[in-house]
Amino acid sequence: MRAAIDEQTVCRAVQLRHLLTRQTCKYVFPLFAAFSDTCFFSPLKLNVFIVAGKRTAFGAYGGKLKNHTPIDMGEIVARAALEASGVSPNNVNAVIFGNCIHASDDAGYLARHVTLRMGLPIHVPAMSVNRLCGSGFQSIIDAAREIMVGDSNVVIAGGSESMSQATYAIRDVRFGTKFGAKLGLYDTLMETLTDTFVGAPMGMTAETIATKFGITRQQADEVALRSQTRWRLANNNGYFKQEIVPVKVKTKKGEENFEVDEHPRETSMEILGKLPSAFKKGGIVTAGNASGICDGASAVIVASEKAVKDYHLTPLVKIIGWNVSGCDPSIMGIGPVPAVKGLMEKVQMNLKDMDLVEVNEAFASQCAVVERELKLDPDKTNVNGGAIALGHPLATSGNRIVVHLMHELRRRNLKYGLGSACIGGGQGIAMILENVWDSMQRASNFCITLRFMFSRYDESRFYFGGHSISFAIFIMTYLRQFRCTDLFEFTRINLDPLTETYSLNFYLHYLSQWPDQFLVAENHNGELMGYIMGKTEGDGENLHGHVTAVSVDCRYRRLGSAVKLIAALEDVSEKKNAYYVDLYVRVSNRLAVDIYLSQGYALYRRVIGYYSGDQEEDAYDMRKALPIDVTQQSLVTSKRSVHPDELVP
């Protein structure tokens, strides 16, 4: 007999479709946690998201950014981040920027001048903050607080530092000097890097922590070499491109775009071992295993849940929590240890839950101590290098860490990231981010899979999900993640009670009638990334017959790969009891094609969307290679057929 699909069942499917289309905004954020493997407590009373982030490449001391003031760089990254977020300038409620050294004449006005130069509405307030090396983190924390107390919905939070422009000062002359008095110049850069409370520059605190915790010169140099090596590998692979905004700089050859970090060096253990100690005779801190003095800026767009819904934004990460802690200023580099431990207690998480960890590499010795004390996994820590390679423009580094973490979590398809930094004067700061872009991706996968599952066995097509979420087809990401051997294993998805009530049980009801065979094949050339095949036997007269679903990721070969898939299904089309085949193809970034093989063996194809002319040409060239006749006359034109867009409320 034909599979039983009564009108009540159809109504339930339609109701569920409405739940995840018309009310998507209402439920999508609670589903973020629902689609997580594990849910953790967040101390934040409101959800706070980061929807975009950009940074400059870091310029070496006296390098390509030496003529850019902190305000110049702050404006550049704030503009780029805002553009990437899709937020209208009219919807920005506040601007917060970190800055340590007042290097330019107007540095005291930094945040406000960035706001005005961007052309934001005149009523938008601004604030500059200074928590030394933690200022970049602090600007984000203050932005989140603005949102949590209801003062703002969208905040630009950044950090900008020009260490090259740090001034020299003459003290004790404002009210006159004695005849013949010797006037000395004070280096404000060196003064910023010296803690007068303990009477030592930051480099000496790194020596002290090395002595106290038994860090050797070789161990410090190994940390430094790892940082340089990982940065170079990541840079060669283009991992920083998404986070860096090019800056136009003037050189002897004319104007050029500066978009690659300038401080990293080719080095080796032999080269590092020959460098002299910088702060005390026989010490271990050298120019090679300390962070670089650099110039740069970074900014993120922090948004409330309401702003994400109202302005249709795409959140990249959710801020789970943060913590700031004090420590002995003579070993200020230990700061991340109490900060991280306190944060884990706040959010009721464990360091083992962290997929990526960033520890700002102020000095290799302190970084080694932090890794040891927190028992960090080196393979998860500073995976693309840190401040020893990139450099450490003081107020920028924390923000840079957040920008890099959110892009790297997305690139690696990981869940949680921890960023931290030590702070001069004896403090530590830490923040946990959750990759919610991946959660949205999982939600999209689930919707599109259910859309397939709820297709009826006749020409009347019922689609589950709708609009952009349904057509964001990441099926292969979904399949590879679970690596199922049976379709029933899809029920391991951790849904929230609301969704479970309306969809999971219904999903199981249909699975009991659907494929008993599940195959996954991966070809890294992209020709055949995977497919699902299954068969439900009919009774000969009622042709619900073969029901086959195929999913392929064609990122490498584009649409041409689909031809081979269709050829593989040719035997299905030759069987008399074949009723239809659903083929979902993911091509490039946003191109997807649905192909339906009807009972009459006619092929109906529709291009959902494409970007370039080349992709469009590929889509139409595919017709020539299909093993099935494709003509306008053979398209499915039944009055009972329903276009997916027609079902979107």
C-alpha positions as CSV (number, residue, x, y, z in Angstrom):
1,M,0.0,0.0,0.0
2,R,1.0,3.6,-0.5
3,A,2.5,5.2,2.6
4,A,-0.2,6.6,4.7
5,I,-0.2,10.4,4.7
6,D,-3.5,11.7,6.0
7,E,-4.8,15.3,6.0
8,Q,-4.1,15.7,9.7
9,T,-0.4,14.8,9.1
10,V,-0.2,17.3,6.3
11,C,-1.7,20.0,8.6
12,R,0.9,19.2,11.2
13,A,3.7,19.6,8.6
14,V,2.3,22.9,7.6
15,Q,2.0,24.1,11.2
16,L,5.6,23.1,11.8
17,R,6.7,24.9,8.7
18,H,5.0,28.1,9.9
19,L,6.7,27.7,13.3
20,L,10.1,27.9,11.7
21,T,9.4,30.4,9.0
22,R,6.9,33.0,10.2
23,Q,8.2,32.9,13.8
24,T,11.9,32.2,13.0
25,C,13.0,35.4,14.7
26,K,11.1,34.4,17.8
27,Y,12.7,31.0,18.2
28,V,16.0,31.1,16.4
29,F,18.0,32.3,19.4
30,P,16.6,29.8,22.0
31,L,17.5,27.2,19.4
32,F,21.2,28.3,19.5
33,A,21.6,26.5,22.8
34,A,19.2,23.7,21.7
35,F,21.4,22.7,18.9
36,S,24.5,22.7,21.1
37,D,25.9,19.4,22.2
38,T,26.1,20.8,25.8
39,C,24.4,23.8,27.3
40,F,26.2,25.9,29.8
41,F,25.1,28.6,32.2
42,S,25.8,32.2,31.2
43,P,25.9,34.9,33.8
44,L,24.7,37.5,31.3
45,K,21.1,38.4,31.9
46,L,20.6,39.2,28.2
47,N,22.1,37.6,25.1
48,V,24.9,39.8,23.6
49,F,26.3,39.0,20.2
50,I,29.2,40.1,18.0
51,V,28.1,40.4,14.4
52,A,31.3,41.6,12.8
53,G,34.9,42.4,13.5
54,K,37.9,43.8,11.6
55,R,41.4,44.8,12.3
56,T,44.3,46.4,10.6
57,A,47.4,44.5,9.8
58,F,49.9,45.4,12.6
59,G,52.7,47.7,11.6
60,A,56.2,47.3,13.0
61,Y,57.7,50.0,15.2
62,G,58.5,52.9,12.9
63,G,57.0,50.9,10.1
64,K,54.2,51.4,7.5
65,L,51.6,52.7,10.0
66,K,53.9,55.2,11.8
67,N,52.1,58.1,10.2
68,H,48.6,57.0,11.1
69,T,47.3,58.3,14.4
70,P,45.2,56.2,16.7
71,I,42.1,58.0,15.5
72,D,43.0,57.4,11.8
73,M,43.3,53.7,12.4
74,G,40.2,53.6,14.7
75,E,38.1,55.2,12.0
76,I,39.3,52.7,9.4
77,V,38.5,49.6,11.4
78,A,35.2,50.9,12.8
79,R,34.0,51.7,9.3
80,A,35.0,48.3,8.0
81,A,33.4,46.4,10.9
82,L,30.2,48.4,10.5
83,E,30.0,47.7,6.8
84,A,30.7,44.0,7.3
85,S,27.9,43.9,9.9
86,G,25.2,45.3,7.7
87,V,24.1,47.7,10.5
88,S,23.0,51.1,9.3
89,P,25.0,54.0,10.9
90,N,21.7,55.4,12.1
91,N,21.2,52.3,14.3
92,V,24.5,52.7,16.2
93,N,23.9,53.7,19.8
94,A,27.4,54.2,21.2
95,V,31.1,54.0,20.4
96,I,33.7,52.7,22.9
97,F,37.4,52.6,22.1
98,G,40.4,51.5,24.1
99,N,43.7,53.5,24.0
100,C,46.7,53.6,26.4
101,I,49.2,56.0,25.0
102,H,48.0,59.5,24.0
103,A,50.2,59.6,21.0
104,S,48.5,62.2,18.9
105,D,47.4,65.8,19.7
106,D,43.8,64.7,19.8
107,A,44.2,61.3,21.3
108,G,42.2,62.3,24.3
109,Y,39.2,62.6,22.0
110,L,39.8,59.3,20.3
111,A,36.4,57.6,20.6
112,R,34.4,60.8,20.0
113,H,36.5,61.8,17.0
114,V,36.1,58.3,15.5
115,T,32.4,58.7,15.9
116,L,32.3,62.1,14.2
117,R,34.7,61.2,11.4
118,M,32.6,58.1,10.6
119,G,29.6,60.4,10.1
120,L,27.5,58.8,12.8
121,P,24.5,60.8,14.1
122,I,25.7,63.7,16.2
123,H,23.7,62.4,19.2
124,V,25.7,59.1,19.4
125,P,27.9,59.2,22.5
126,A,31.5,57.9,22.7
127,M,33.9,56.8,25.4
128,S,37.6,56.0,25.5
129,V,38.8,53.4,28.0
130,N,42.2,52.4,29.4
131,R,42.8,49.1,31.1
132,L,46.3,49.0,29.6
133,C,46.8,45.7,27.7
134,G,43.2,44.7,28.5
135,S,41.7,47.8,26.9
136,G,40.6,46.0,23.8
137,F,38.7,43.4,25.8
138,Q,37.4,46.2,28.1
139,S,35.8,48.1,25.3
140,I,33.8,45.0,24.4
141,I,32.9,44.4,28.0
142,D,31.6,47.9,28.4
143,A,29.6,47.6,25.2
144,A,28.0,44.4,26.5
145,R,27.2,46.2,29.8
146,E,25.6,49.1,27.8
147,I,23.3,46.5,26.1
148,M,22.5,44.6,29.3
149,V,21.3,47.7,31.1
150,G,19.2,48.8,28.2
151,D,21.2,51.9,27.2
152,S,22.2,50.5,23.7
153,N,21.3,47.9,21.2
154,V,24.3,48.3,18.8
155,V,27.8,49.4,20.0
156,I,31.0,49.8,18.1
157,A,33.8,48.6,20.4
158,G,37.5,48.8,19.5
159,G,41.0,49.5,20.4
160,S,43.7,51.6,18.7
161,E,47.3,52.2,19.5
162,S,50.2,54.0,17.8
163,M,53.3,53.1,19.7
164,S,55.5,54.6,17.0
165,Q,53.9,58.1,17.7
166,A,54.4,57.9,21.4
167,T,55.8,61.3,22.4
168,Y,58.8,62.6,24.4
169,A,57.8,64.9,27.3
170,I,59.6,67.6,29.3
171,R,58.4,67.7,32.9
172,D,58.4,70.5,35.5
173,V,58.6,73.4,33.1
174,R,54.9,74.5,33.0
175,F,55.4,76.9,35.9
176,G,58.9,78.0,35.1
177,T,62.4,76.7,35.9
178,K,65.5,78.0,37.5
179,F,68.2,79.6,35.4
180,G,70.5,76.9,34.1
181,A,68.2,74.0,35.0
182,K,68.8,70.9,33.0
183,L,65.7,69.8,31.2
184,G,65.3,66.1,30.5
185,L,63.2,64.4,27.9
186,Y,61.0,61.6,29.1
187,D,60.0,58.8,26.7
188,T,56.2,58.3,27.3
189,L,56.5,54.9,25.6
190,M,59.0,53.6,28.0
191,E,57.2,55.1,30.9
192,T,54.0,53.3,29.8
193,L,55.9,50.0,29.8
194,T,57.3,50.6,33.3
195,D,55.4,50.0,36.5
196,T,56.7,52.5,39.0
197,F,54.8,50.8,41.9
198,V,57.2,47.9,41.7
199,G,60.0,49.9,40.1
200,A,60.4,47.7,37.1
201,P,59.7,47.6,33.4
202,M,57.4,44.9,32.1
203,G,60.4,43.0,30.8
204,M,61.7,42.6,34.4
205,T,58.4,41.2,35.5
206,A,58.8,38.6,32.8
207,E,62.2,37.8,34.2
208,T,60.8,37.5,37.7
209,I,58.0,35.2,36.7
210,A,60.5,33.0,34.8
211,T,62.7,32.7,37.9
212,K,59.8,32.0,40.2
213,F,58.3,29.3,38.0
214,G,61.5,27.8,36.6
215,I,61.1,28.8,32.9
216,T,64.4,28.3,31.0
217,R,65.7,30.3,28.0
218,Q,65.1,27.3,25.7
219,Q,61.5,27.0,26.8
220,A,60.9,30.7,26.2
221,D,62.5,30.5,22.7
222,E,60.4,27.4,21.9
223,V,57.3,29.4,22.6
224,A,58.6,32.2,20.5
225,L,59.4,30.0,17.6
226,R,56.0,28.3,17.8
227,S,54.4,31.7,17.5
228,Q,56.4,32.8,14.5
229,T,55.9,29.4,12.7
230,R,52.2,29.3,13.3
231,W,51.7,32.8,12.1
232,R,53.6,32.2,8.9
233,L,51.6,29.0,8.2
234,A,48.3,30.7,8.9
235,N,49.3,33.8,6.8
236,N,50.4,31.6,3.9
237,N,47.0,29.8,4.0
238,G,45.1,33.1,4.0
239,Y,43.6,32.7,7.4
240,F,43.9,36.4,8.3
241,K,42.3,37.8,5.2
242,Q,38.8,37.8,6.5
243,E,39.7,39.8,9.6
244,I,42.1,42.3,8.1
245,V,41.0,45.5,6.4
246,P,43.6,47.0,4.0
247,V,45.0,50.4,4.9
248,K,46.4,52.8,2.3
249,V,49.9,53.8,3.2
250,K,52.5,55.9,1.4
251,T,55.8,54.4,0.5
252,K,58.8,55.5,-1.6
253,K,57.2,53.6,-4.5
254,G,53.8,55.4,-4.1
255,E,50.6,54.4,-2.4
256,E,49.9,50.8,-1.6
257,N,47.5,48.7,0.5
258,F,49.0,47.5,3.8
259,E,47.3,44.2,4.7
260,V,50.0,41.8,6.0
261,D,51.3,42.0,9.6
262,E,54.7,43.6,9.4
263,H,56.4,42.4,12.6
264,P,56.8,38.6,12.1
265,R,60.3,37.3,11.3
266,E,61.9,34.3,9.8
267,T,63.7,32.7,12.6
268,S,65.0,29.5,14.2
269,M,66.1,28.2,17.6
270,E,69.7,28.9,16.5
271,I,68.9,32.5,15.6
272,L,66.8,33.0,18.8
273,G,69.5,31.5,20.9
274,K,72.1,34.1,19.8
275,L,70.0,37.1,20.8
276,P,71.3,38.9,24.0
277,S,69.1,39.3,27.1
278,A,67.3,42.6,27.1
279,F,66.6,43.4,30.8
280,K,69.2,41.8,33.0
281,K,72.6,40.1,32.5
282,G,72.1,36.4,32.0
283,G,68.3,36.8,31.7
284,I,66.1,34.9,29.4
285,V,63.9,37.7,28.0
286,T,65.2,38.9,24.5
287,A,63.9,40.8,21.6
288,G,63.1,37.5,20.0
289,N,60.9,36.0,22.7
290,A,59.0,39.2,23.8
291,S,56.0,40.8,22.0
292,G,56.7,43.4,19.4
293,I,56.2,47.1,19.9
294,C,53.6,47.8,17.1
295,D,50.9,50.0,15.7
296,G,47.4,48.9,14.8
297,A,43.6,49.0,15.5
298,S,40.7,46.6,15.8
299,A,37.0,46.9,16.2
300,V,33.9,44.8,16.6
301,I,30.1,45.4,16.4
302,V,28.4,44.3,19.5
303,A,24.6,43.8,19.3
304,S,21.7,42.9,21.4
305,E,19.4,40.0,20.6
306,K,16.7,42.6,19.8
307,A,19.0,44.3,17.3
308,V,19.9,41.1,15.6
309,K,16.2,40.3,15.1
310,D,15.1,43.8,14.2
311,Y,18.0,44.5,11.7
312,H,18.3,41.0,10.4
313,L,21.9,40.6,11.4
314,T,24.0,37.5,11.4
315,P,25.7,36.9,14.7
316,L,29.1,35.3,14.6
317,V,29.6,34.7,18.3
318,K,27.7,35.1,21.6
319,I,29.5,36.5,24.6
320,I,29.2,33.9,27.3
321,G,31.0,35.8,30.0
322,W,34.1,37.6,31.2
323,N,36.2,38.1,34.3
324,V,39.0,40.5,35.4
325,S,41.2,39.7,38.3
326,G,44.1,41.3,40.2
327,C,47.5,39.6,40.8
328,D,51.0,40.4,42.2
329,P,52.2,43.3,39.9
330,S,55.8,42.0,40.1
331,I,54.7,38.9,38.2
332,M,51.9,40.6,36.3
333,G,52.1,38.0,33.5
334,I,50.4,35.4,35.7
335,G,47.2,37.5,35.4
336,P,45.3,35.3,33.0
337,V,45.5,32.4,35.5
338,P,43.2,33.8,38.2
339,A,41.1,35.6,35.5
340,V,40.4,32.4,33.7
341,K,39.8,30.3,36.8
342,G,37.3,32.9,38.1
343,L,35.6,33.0,34.7
344,M,35.2,29.2,34.6
345,E,33.5,29.4,38.0
346,K,31.1,32.1,36.8
347,V,29.9,30.3,33.7
348,Q,30.1,26.8,35.2
349,M,32.4,25.5,32.5
350,N,35.8,23.7,32.3
351,L,38.9,24.5,30.3
352,K,38.4,21.2,28.6
353,D,35.2,22.7,27.1
354,M,37.2,25.3,25.2
355,D,37.9,24.4,21.6
356,L,40.4,27.3,21.1
357,V,42.4,29.4,23.6
358,E,44.2,32.6,23.0
359,V,46.7,33.9,25.6
360,N,48.2,37.2,24.7
361,E,51.9,36.6,24.3
362,A,53.3,39.6,26.1
363,F,56.4,37.6,26.9
364,A,57.2,33.9,26.1
365,S,58.1,33.3,29.7
366,Q,54.8,34.4,31.1
367,C,52.9,32.6,28.3
368,A,54.7,29.4,29.2
369,V,53.8,29.8,32.8
370,V,50.1,30.5,32.0
371,E,50.0,27.4,29.8
372,R,51.5,25.3,32.5
373,E,49.4,26.6,35.4
374,L,46.1,26.2,33.5
375,K,47.2,22.9,31.9
376,L,46.4,24.3,28.4
377,D,46.5,22.1,25.4
378,P,49.3,23.5,23.1
379,D,47.4,22.3,20.0
380,K,44.4,24.5,21.0
381,T,46.4,27.5,22.2
382,N,47.4,30.4,20.0
383,V,46.9,28.1,17.0
384,N,47.8,30.8,14.5
385,G,50.5,32.6,16.4
386,G,50.3,35.4,18.9
387,A,51.8,38.7,20.0
388,I,55.4,37.5,19.8
389,A,54.9,37.2,16.0
390,L,52.2,39.8,15.3
391,G,53.1,42.4,17.8
392,H,51.3,43.9,20.8
393,P,49.8,47.4,20.2
394,L,48.7,47.7,23.8
395,A,45.0,48.7,23.7
396,T,44.4,46.8,20.5
397,S,45.5,43.3,21.4
398,G,42.5,42.2,23.3
399,N,40.1,43.2,20.6
400,R,42.4,41.6,18.0
401,I,42.2,38.3,19.9
402,V,38.3,38.5,19.9
403,V,38.3,39.2,16.2
404,H,40.6,36.4,15.4
405,L,38.8,33.9,17.7
406,M,35.4,34.5,16.2
407,H,36.8,34.0,12.6
408,E,38.8,31.0,13.6
409,L,36.0,29.3,15.4
410,R,33.9,29.7,12.3
411,R,36.6,28.5,10.0
412,R,37.2,25.4,12.0
413,N,33.6,24.8,12.8
414,L,34.3,24.8,16.5
415,K,32.1,25.9,19.4
416,Y,33.8,27.7,22.3
417,G,36.8,30.1,22.4
418,L,38.6,31.6,25.3
419,G,40.6,34.8,25.0
420,S,42.9,36.2,27.7
421,A,45.6,38.7,28.5
422,C,47.9,39.8,31.3
423,I,47.8,43.5,32.2
424,G,50.6,45.7,33.5
425,G,50.2,46.7,37.1
426,G,49.1,43.2,38.0
427,Q,45.8,42.2,36.4
428,G,44.4,39.6,34.1
429,I,41.3,39.6,31.8
430,A,39.5,36.7,30.1
431,M,36.4,36.3,27.9
432,I,34.5,33.3,26.5
433,L,32.9,33.3,23.1
434,E,30.4,30.9,21.6
435,N,30.3,30.3,17.9
436,V,26.6,30.8,17.1
437,W,27.1,31.0,13.4
438,D,27.7,27.3,13.5
439,S,24.5,26.9,15.5
440,M,22.6,28.8,12.8
441,Q,24.2,26.6,10.3
442,R,23.0,23.5,12.1
443,A,19.5,24.9,12.3
444,S,19.5,25.5,8.6
445,N,20.7,21.9,8.0
446,F,17.9,20.6,10.2
447,C,15.2,22.7,8.4
448,I,16.3,21.6,4.9
449,T,16.6,18.0,6.0
450,L,13.0,18.1,7.3
451,R,11.9,19.8,4.1
452,F,13.1,16.7,2.3
453,M,11.5,14.3,4.8
454,F,8.1,15.9,4.6
455,S,7.9,15.8,0.8
456,R,4.8,13.8,-0.2
457,Y,4.9,10.8,-2.4
458,D,3.0,12.5,-5.2
459,E,3.2,15.7,-7.3
460,S,1.8,17.8,-4.5
461,R,5.0,19.1,-2.9
462,F,5.0,20.2,0.8
463,Y,8.2,22.0,1.8
464,F,9.3,22.4,5.4
465,G,11.1,25.6,6.2
466,G,11.2,28.5,3.8
467,H,13.0,31.5,2.5
468,S,16.7,32.1,3.2
469,I,17.0,29.6,6.1
470,S,15.7,26.7,4.0
471,F,17.9,27.6,1.1
472,A,21.1,27.9,3.1
473,I,21.9,24.3,2.3
474,F,24.8,23.0,4.3
475,I,23.7,19.4,4.3
476,M,27.1,17.8,3.9
477,T,28.5,19.8,6.8
478,Y,25.6,18.3,8.8
479,L,26.2,14.8,7.6
480,R,29.9,14.8,8.0
481,Q,29.5,16.1,11.6
482,F,27.4,13.1,12.7
483,R,28.9,10.5,10.4
484,C,25.8,8.3,10.7
485,T,25.5,4.8,9.5
486,D,21.7,4.9,9.8
487,L,19.3,7.7,9.3
488,F,17.8,7.0,12.7
489,E,21.0,8.5,14.2
490,F,19.8,11.9,13.2
491,T,17.5,11.7,16.2
492,R,20.6,12.4,18.4
493,I,20.1,16.1,17.7
494,N,19.5,17.8,21.0
495,L,16.4,19.8,20.4
496,D,14.6,22.1,22.8
497,P,11.3,20.9,24.2
498,L,9.2,23.1,22.0
499,T,10.8,21.8,18.8
500,E,10.9,18.2,20.0
501,T,7.2,18.3,20.6
502,Y,6.3,19.5,17.1
503,S,9.0,18.1,14.9
504,L,11.2,15.4,16.3
505,N,8.5,12.9,16.9
506,F,7.0,13.7,13.6
507,Y,10.4,13.2,12.0
508,L,10.7,9.7,13.6
509,H,7.2,8.8,12.3
510,Y,8.4,9.4,8.8
511,L,11.7,7.8,9.3
512,S,10.0,4.5,10.1
513,Q,8.8,4.4,6.5
514,W,12.0,5.8,4.9
515,P,15.4,4.6,3.8
516,D,17.0,1.6,5.5
517,Q,20.4,2.3,3.9
518,F,22.7,5.2,4.5
519,L,25.9,5.8,2.6
520,V,28.5,8.5,2.9
521,A,31.3,8.8,0.4
522,E,33.9,11.6,0.5
523,N,36.0,12.7,-2.3
524,H,38.3,15.6,-1.5
525,N,38.4,16.7,-5.1
526,G,34.8,17.6,-4.6
527,E,33.4,15.4,-7.3
528,L,31.2,13.3,-4.9
529,M,31.2,14.5,-1.4
530,G,28.3,12.3,-0.2
531,Y,24.9,10.9,-0.9
532,I,22.0,9.3,0.8
533,M,20.2,6.4,-0.9
534,G,17.3,4.4,0.3
535,K,14.4,2.4,-1.1
536,T,10.8,1.9,-0.1
537,E,9.0,-0.8,-2.1
538,G,5.6,-0.1,-3.6
539,D,2.9,-2.6,-4.5
540,G,3.2,-2.1,-8.2
541,E,0.0,-0.1,-8.8
542,N,0.5,2.5,-6.1
543,L,3.8,3.9,-7.2
544,H,5.3,5.5,-4.1
545,G,8.3,3.3,-5.2
546,H,11.9,4.4,-4.9
547,V,12.5,7.4,-2.8
548,T,16.0,8.6,-3.1
549,A,17.7,11.7,-1.7
550,V,21.1,12.8,-2.8
551,S,23.3,15.5,-1.3
552,V,26.5,16.8,-2.7
553,D,29.0,19.5,-1.9
554,C,30.5,20.9,-5.1
555,R,32.7,23.6,-3.7
556,Y,35.7,22.4,-5.7
557,R,34.1,21.4,-9.0
558,R,31.0,23.5,-8.9
559,L,27.9,22.4,-10.7
560,G,29.6,20.0,-13.1
561,S,29.8,17.5,-10.2
562,A,26.1,17.1,-10.2
563,V,26.2,15.5,-13.7
564,K,28.0,12.5,-12.3
565,L,25.5,12.2,-9.5
566,I,22.6,12.1,-11.9
567,A,24.4,9.5,-14.0
568,A,24.8,7.4,-10.9
569,L,21.0,7.6,-10.4
570,E,20.2,6.6,-14.0
571,D,19.3,3.1,-13.0
572,V,16.7,4.5,-10.6
573,S,15.1,6.4,-13.4
574,E,14.9,3.2,-15.5
575,K,12.8,1.3,-12.9
576,K,9.1,1.4,-13.4
577,N,8.4,2.0,-9.8
578,A,10.6,5.1,-9.6
579,Y,8.4,8.0,-8.5
580,Y,10.8,10.9,-8.0
581,V,14.3,11.8,-6.9
582,D,15.2,14.8,-4.8
583,L,18.7,16.1,-5.5
584,Y,20.1,19.0,-3.4
585,V,23.3,20.4,-4.7
586,R,25.4,23.0,-2.9
587,V,27.7,25.0,-5.2
588,S,30.1,27.7,-4.3
589,N,28.7,30.1,-1.8
590,R,24.9,30.5,-2.4
591,L,24.0,28.4,-5.5
592,A,21.6,25.5,-5.0
593,V,19.7,23.4,-7.5
594,D,16.6,21.2,-6.9
595,I,16.1,18.4,-9.4
596,Y,12.9,16.3,-9.3
597,L,12.5,13.1,-11.3
598,S,8.7,12.6,-11.7
599,Q,6.9,9.4,-12.4
600,G,7.1,10.3,-16.1
601,Y,10.9,10.5,-15.9
602,A,10.8,14.2,-16.7
603,L,13.3,16.4,-15.0
604,Y,12.3,19.6,-13.3
605,R,15.2,21.9,-12.4
606,R,15.3,25.3,-10.9
607,V,18.3,27.5,-10.1
608,I,17.7,29.0,-6.7
609,G,20.4,31.7,-6.9
610,Y,23.8,32.4,-8.2
611,Y,26.4,35.2,-8.0
612,S,28.6,35.3,-11.1
613,G,28.1,34.8,-14.8
614,D,30.4,31.8,-14.7
615,Q,28.2,30.0,-12.2
616,E,25.1,30.8,-14.3
617,E,26.8,29.4,-17.4
618,D,27.7,26.2,-15.5
619,A,24.1,25.8,-14.4
620,Y,22.7,25.9,-17.9
621,D,25.5,23.9,-19.4
622,M,24.6,21.1,-17.1
623,R,21.4,20.4,-19.1
624,K,23.5,19.3,-22.1
625,A,25.2,16.6,-20.0
626,L,22.2,15.1,-18.3
627,P,21.3,11.5,-19.1
628,I,17.6,12.5,-19.0
629,D,15.7,14.6,-21.5
630,V,15.2,18.1,-20.2
631,T,12.7,20.3,-22.2
632,Q,10.2,22.9,-21.4
633,Q,7.5,20.4,-22.5
634,S,8.6,17.8,-19.9
635,L,8.7,20.1,-16.9
636,V,6.4,19.2,-14.1
637,T,3.5,21.6,-14.4
638,S,0.8,19.9,-12.3
639,K,-1.6,22.4,-10.6
640,R,-0.9,20.6,-7.4
641,S,2.8,21.4,-7.5
642,V,3.8,24.1,-5.0
643,H,6.8,26.4,-5.4
644,P,8.7,26.7,-2.0
645,D,8.5,30.5,-2.1
646,E,4.7,30.3,-2.3
647,L,4.6,28.7,1.2
648,V,6.6,31.5,2.9
649,P,4.1,33.6,4.9
